[in-house]
């Protein structure tokens, strides 16, 4: 049987049609009403449905939509789908990977479009390749090779017909070395190398604004409107720096309105992030990932399948927001929805007339999606959007999102840049981890109001699972107590605090095969908390204590001005816990403040803030 059909899984067929048709075809095959299949000498697969007197033909080199079926459907029908399912079930062959596509085959497939693709490559493009399954991720879209080297079944989720992404993805795979083909993922550059030098004038303008903001403090930033406008104009092609300005302005507005949204720690991190990105880009590093160069702001998608990885409720005052996290086949994207007051979030109707409780534990197929900057998704209303259940099939989610256990996750994190220099997306910290040994040692800390447990793997890797009680998700803790000991996979926010690696769970996969399902703790009803062992009172950690005091001092200066705020002398405390470099930097900050040297003080503040962030891991 033809090898190009071997990897057309039900999920892949769902992308080419819809999951409803796939499930109907599967049921008919299970009931003994599937087609009889034969292969002709030219490779055409002929599927005959005797009961309906219908014949479908799968012609080599043609898409399912373009292959003939006597039922007369002009779109992918259930007969074509059933024909593929029967072929795959009896194939027993290995599909050729995309890098086996030859240059001549690609040129013949492109025909007159070859010049357009050459021009796109000449501009330079970065492609992130996942080898198994073969997937190519561009800045605004994803190409999936649903049938390996068969270009007819290569699928791009952008809304442009005959786009350049599929042939560019094929070229990226062609250029992999033998060693690279054995890796999980590879970054490939097509065309000329990227611009290695950032726009010095833009960085200088942004730096001036941040330094002036630190000099005055965010509570006295009204006179910086002109500097802020100049900075936004200068970095309009640098989405990550523009995002820093936008978020700082949100914090300033929240402070002026005495809103609970204002967070001094968030102000500190934003100022530190902006200055760190400017320094790294100005030191000769590739500015594209540091500044977000080339990141599209809005990309309409043709047809996409979004697999939910759970959801998280957040609250500012009494206002609640639900963040649903989806795996789109290449990365994690976020969909955000406000929750009305005094309403059960799980019952709120979302898309396709589906309650949020069902959506957050299921999957979405739609032709009405728009991918926005910072890895968020917009789901528009339309008839071609449906929500269907899932069984927690998360084993195919690759690194740097999915991992087989703590050891693989922690090894991956060692090779990544610090959080403040990474992709500036809402979903950056989300991880999915398999739990073959389940979650063990659940305990409850009354003082911290926190549930804790441990994931261990056979290689000795350890990860702490931790979730604090929150008034807006009262059912989360009792649900997790029941689900974590039975977990097969857990999704959650990963953070490293230097000595401890923590996963804050947002969804748990429990059960096997047909009994498998996804549990979303934030959307579960409140119920009594089962009894648990109680942890002893937390012992004060001298290192943590001094780092918190330094962060408090940095917060004060960011709020009130780097020269005006009052801070404690902490150099001695830093020395006493062995943080000598931090102590020296703190002393430089104090000397600059004493000499009223605003530039030296803001530079020392940035040095100190970056050092503290790195010390925390």
Buried (B, 14 or more C-beta within 10 A) or exposed (E): BBBBBBBBBBBBBBBBBBBEBBBBBBEBBEEEBBBEBEEEEEEBBBBBBEEEEBBBBBBBEBBBBEBBBBBEEEEBBBBBBBBBBBBBEEBEEEBBBBBEBEEEEBEEBBEEBBEBBBEBBEEBBBBBBBBEBBBBBBBBBBBBBBBBBBBBBBBBBBBEEEBBBBBBBBBBBBBBEEEBEEBBBBEBEBBEEBEEEBBEEBBEBBBBBBBBBBBBBBBBBEEBEEBBEBBBEBBEBBBBBBBBBEBBBBBBEBBEEEEEBBBBEBBBBBBBBBBBBBBBBBEEBBBBBBBBBBBBEEBBBBBBBBBBBBBBBBBEEEBBBBBBBBBBBBBBBBBEBEBEEEEEBBEBEBBBEBBBBBBBBBBBBBBBBBBBBBBBBBBEEEEEBBBBEBBBEBEBBBBBBBBBBBBBBBEBBEEEEBBBBBBBBBBBBBBBBBBEBBBEEBBBBEEBEBBBBBBBBEEEBBBBBBBEBBEBBBBBBBBBBBBBBBBBBBBBBBBBEEEEBBBBBBBBBBBEEEEBBBBBBBBBEEEEEEEBEEBEEEEEEEBBEBBEBBBBBBBBBBBBBBBBBEBEEBBEBBBEBEBEEBBBBBBBBBEBBEEEBBEBBBBBBBBBBBBBBEBBB
